[in-house]
Amino acid sequence: MVKRTNYSYEKRQKELAKQKKKEEKRLRKLSKKKPLEDDAPQFQEGKTVER
């Protein structure tokens, strides 16, 4: 007897891979954006706040 392909398993694995890739991309963008925010001086009520 020939084994049949489990399409639902393959589809789920593909979806998980896509979600993982999307999350990694989101984290890369976030980490890329983060240093720029930390370098800029913060303004609070007309005063510059140094960190």
Secondary structure, 3 states (H helix, E strand, C coil): CCCCCCHHHHHHHHHHHHHHHHHHHHHHHHHHHHHHHHHCCEEECCEEECC
